[in-house]
Amino acid sequence: MGILVENNNERTRLTERISADLRERTTGTSRDDAAMPDLVEDSEYLRNTKRTSRSSWFWIALVVLALIALGIILLL
């Protein structure tokens, strides 16, 4: 048993215009984005914050171990 599929590669003028417009928009925005600096570091929400310390891996490991211990306790 097989399925017959008709492959119609013809594109209408409308789809050609739409795809050309989308192509133009994507190339236009990529050039504009590259020219603009990323101002995330200067954002207001980053004021009075600090970077993660070097011992953060210890706290992550501690939380993971606590979750594992809680899981073992609940299974017993």
Order of alpha helices (4+ residues) and beta strands (2+ residues): alpha-alpha
